[in-house]
Each structure stands twice: as C-alpha cells, then as structure tokens.
C-alpha cells in the first residue's frame, strides 16, 4: 500500500515512558496509577484473557464451518497486555483532558464497527474500550489546535505505520512529506501527545515496569479499512524515547512485546 493512501482520515497520538517509581506508588499488583485512578494487574489480565478466549472461540467456530481444524497459534489474538495498559491509561488521561475543557464526547463508534479491522470480537471489553477511545480521540483532535510540523514528527508517524506493514517502508522524509500532504494528522498527533503528556504530569501517572514504554493506541483510515497501531511519544521536535528519570524499581515480570497491528 502506498503512503499516499493513508492520508484520508487519521486519529493518531502517543504518550511517553512512564514508570512506577514515585511516592510509594509501586504496588506490584497495580498496573498503572493515573491520578486517583488505579488499574490493577488483575483487570489488565481479565481484559487480555477475555480477548484471547473469545478470539479463540470465534476462530474455532469459523474453522468448524469450513471443516478445518485451526493450529494452536491461530487461536491467539495479536493483542497483548501492553496494548491493554496503553488503552486504559490513554482513556483515563483523555477523559480528564476533555473534562477540563468541558467537551462533550458522543457515543458513536460501536464495537461492531471495529471488530473486523481490530480483529477482536465485538463482545470483548477491549473492543468496547476501543470504541470509547475513538469517540474521545475524534473530539480531542477537533478541539486541540494543530501543532507545528517537523521532519522528526513526520518520520515518527510514518515509521510507526510502516512497522504494521500497512504502508511502504524505507521512504526518505521528502517523499513521506509529499505523500502525507499538509501533514494534518501528524500535527493532530503531536498536539494530542502534548495535551496527554501535560495531563500525565499534572495528575502524576505511574506505570508498572513490567510493561514497557506506554504508547497511545492509534488508528488511521485508508479509506477502505482501519489500521491500528501505537506510536512512541512525539512532540513538536520529534519522537521522545524517555521523558522520565525514575528510580530503579524491580520488575515482577518481563516486558511483553507485540501490538495490535492488524
């Protein structure tokens, strides 16, 4: 798919690295603290297990109708626990930004509209959270003033898309800029990143070190389908790999890799 096909309608954003190291907020059974909100590891596991169970059931049912037996790896969704944490943290921060601006968020996007491209059954909490997140994303992107564009910001978005395989990789920045036109969705991504990061700093966000760098779930429309992915934190100067200086905290589990790229 050529890059020019990915400029139709985009909602993208990202959040930086946050670590569970401040003010005693380091309980091993907590996945993330966002201000006074707490998200437990058990809840993350429950959302993740729900995806895997229902995805496997759907694959078995579809294969059975075709008289086939799916391999074990075919029964596993690409969704990871990291994806769940990304979604929970981003939703909480986004809701706080919207509330501070007195923005009304309509309930428009349904899980049924997302399940085919998200590759997750509509009955899962994960799909429902994604619908809520896209509703919120659209409102915030409409209300936040676009940020300045930089080559680094353009390439951060482009490379995140290229990693999904949904867009041609290896293009130089001048070709990417040409393909992205005025870069409106990159400007929106940068503006939303800044707003979420400001809110994260204001309310004190901490994330358990068992989860790697937190990225905000992102989605772009090709005009025919949706591409789901996650970005590193970006600001007007470009991607930021670490925006915190936490004290060392022992991890109770290895970081999980992977993503929701479809």
N, C-alpha and C positions, 0 to 999 in steps of 0.2 A: 504494500500500500504506500503510495507516495505521500510525502509530508503535506502537500497542499490539501489533501482530503481530510486533514484533521483540524481544520480551522473553522468548521461550520458553527459549532456551539460548544463552548468549553466551560467547565467549572473546575478549577484546579486550585490547590493550596497546599501548604506544608507547614510543619511545626518542627522546632529544633530538638536537640538532645536534652532530655530532662532526666535527672537521676534522683533516686530515693535516698537522700542523704541529709536532709535539713530538719533541724528542730525535733529530733527524735521520731520523725515520721518515717520509720523504717521497719514496720512490722512485716515479717516475711509472708504473712497471709494476705497482704494488701498489694494489689497490682498497681494502683495509682491513687494518689490524692490530688484532687482539683479543688482548691479552697476547702470548703467544709464538706465537700462530697468525697466519699470513699468508695472505690471499686475493688472488690475482693478478688483474689485469685480464683476462688470458687465460682464467682459469677463469670469470670472470663472462661474458665473451664466449661461451665454449663452451656454458654453460648457456642463455644467451639464444638463441644460434644454433640449438641443439638444439630449443628450443621452437618457434621460427619455422619451421624445416624440417619438423618432424613435424606441426605445426598445418596448414601449407600442404598437406602430403600428405593429411591427413585431410579437409580441405575439398575438395580436388580429387576424392578418391575418392567422397565423399558426393554432390558435384555431378554426377560422371560417372554415378552410378547413377540420377540423376534426369534425365539427358540435358541437363544445363546446363553452362555454362562460367563459373566464378567470375571476378569482376573482381579485378584485382591487389590492391586494398585489402582484399578479403575473405580473402586468403591470409595476412594479417598478424595475428598474435595481439596482444592488448592488453598483454601482458606487456612490461615494459621492463627495461633493465639495472638501473635503480634498484630495481625490485622484487626482482631477484636479490640485490643487495647487502643490501637490507633483510633478506631471508631468511637469508643466510649469517651476517651479524653477529648477528641475534637468536638464531639457533640456537646459535651459539657461546656467547653470554652466558647463555642459558637453561640450557644443559648445565652450565655452571660453577656456576650458582646451585643447580641440582638436585644436583650432586655435593657441594657444600659442605654441603647439608642431608641427604646420604645418602638421597636419594629414588630409588626405582626407577621407571623410565619404561617401561611396557609397549608393545610393538609392536602396536597395534590398528588404527590408521587406515591404509588402503591407498590407493595412487594411484587404483585403480579406483573407489573410493568417492567420490573427489573430482573426477574428470575432467569430469563433466558440468557441475557448477556452476563449477568452476575454469576450464573451457573450455580445457583443456590436456590433450593425450594422456597417458594413464597411463604410457606408456613413457619419458617425459621425466624427466630428473633433477630438474627443477623440481617436478613433481608428487610425486616421491618425497620431496623435501625438505619439501614442504608437509605430507605425511602425518606425517613425523617431527616437524615443528614443532607440529602439532595435538596429537599424543600428549604432547609436552612441556608445551604450554600447559595441557592439562587437569590434569596432575599439579600444576603450579605453582599454578594457580588454586584447587585443592582445599587446598593446604598453606599458602598465604600468608594471613595474617589480612586481612580486608577493610579498605580504607581509609575514612576519613571522606568524606562526600559533600558536594560544593559545587555551586552553580549553574554555575560555570565548567566544572567537570569534566563535569557532565551535558551541557552545551551542546557541549563539545568532541567528545564521543562522538556526540551527535545530529547535529552538522553534518558529521562525517566520514561518517556513514551517509547523510545527505541528499545529499551530493555524488555518491554512487553512483547516485542515482535510485531506490533501493530503499525509500525512506521519504519521506513527505511533508515538504517543506521549509517554512520560514517560520513555524514554530510558536514562540510565546513560551515562556519557561522554565517557567512554571507548567503549561502544557499538556504539555510534554515530561516534566516530573516525574510528572504524572498518568499519562501513557502508559507510562513506564518503571517504574511501581510503586515498589518499595523501592530501585530502582537498583542491584540486586545486581551486575549485570555492569559497571556503571560503577565500583563500589567495587573489583571484581576488577581492572579495567583500571588503576586508579590504583595499587593495591598492586603489581601486576606491573611497572608502569613504574618505580616507586621501587626495586624489587629489581634490575631490569636496570640502571638508572642507577647504583646503588651499585656493582654489579659492574663496570660500564664504567669507573668512576672508579678502582676498586681495581686493575684489571689494565692500565689505560692503553689506551684504544681510540682509534684514529685512522682517519679515512676520507678517501680521496682527494677533493679539492674538485671533481673533475669530476662527482661525484654530489652531488645536493642533500641537504637535511636528511634524515637517516635516520629512517624510521618503522618501527615493528614491524608486521609483517603481522598482520592481524586477521580474524576470521571470526565471523559471527553466524548463528544458525539462525532462520529464520522459522517453523519448524515444517514447512515444505514444501520449502524449499530453503536453500542456504547463500549468504550474501553475503560476498564477500572484499573487504577494504579496508585502508587504512592510516591510522593516527592520528598527529597531532603528539604530542610528548611532553606528558604531563599529570602533575601531582602533586596533592596534596590541595587546593591553591589554584586549580588550573585548568591551561589549556594554557600551555606554555612554548615560545617560538619559538627561543630561543638560550640554551644552558646552557654555552657555552664562550666563551673570549676568545682565539682563535688569532691567531698572527702571520699576516700576508698571505702566501699561497702561490699562485704562478702556477698556473692550471689548464691542463691539456693538452687540454681538450675542454669543450664547452658542456654545461651541465646538461641532463639529459633529463627531460621531463615525462611525465605519464601515470601509469597504475597498473593494478592488476589488477581493478578494479571490474568485476563481471560483471552 
